[in-house]
Amino acid sequence: MVYFFSDVHLGLGSRESDRIREQLLLRFLNAIAPDCERLIIVGDLFDYWFEYSSVTPKYFFRILAALDDLHKKGIKIDYLIGNHDFGHQDFFEKELGIPVLHNDISLTLDGKKFYIAHGDGKAYNDTGYLILRAILRNKLSIKLFQWLHPDFGIWLASGSSHASRTYTDEKDYSERDGLQDFAEKKINEGYDYVIMGHRHHATVVHFERGTYINLGHWLALPATFARFDGVKLELMTTADLGLS
Ligand SMILES: [Mn+2]
């Protein structure tokens, strides 16, 4: 089985409300471990992530330990970053052995072609956001950030995460959904499945030649995720696994 999830946004809101998401994700990782061969995280696992040469955000250690356990059990994990959790250096790669991917993924699983993207920058009129993203992810901005005290730096990072949310949330998706149109384009190029997150709206759209799934989010329960069993891709909820 290959599992996909996105938009858990760990670190969002009060510590108490965040613990609910954290516990659910821990139970989810535990529940899928027996049959999971590969886990693909499709962005915004964290509401903010910013690391220094010797410091990482402290509230995420249980999740990091759980991912480390899965990886040690031989489960391949791919972590595609989103518009919130982009401040990575080498911690995931070096300490956990989990690659952090900065670009969309194209891969073939059991003969099916998958196109996987977080989804930011895919809506219409997203040029302003793409510029903001280029600045935030710029190597020099990240270097300058390194000189700030971590408490201040992470406070700023969670602030820019808020700005990113406000920016992308205020997008008018009502007339046409740029993500869905993007998915349709990819399917017409020959992909069987397109998987994205970011919109916080779980969706399954069947086109003539393929299917688009938006993974939804973990900010309300039950949380949503997708599973590919080698034949079909399904959108599921944590309630389907007996978790709520
Ligand atoms: Mn996002």
Residues whose N, C-alpha, C, O or C-beta is under 5 A from the ligand:
A	BS01	MN	D44 G82 N83 H198
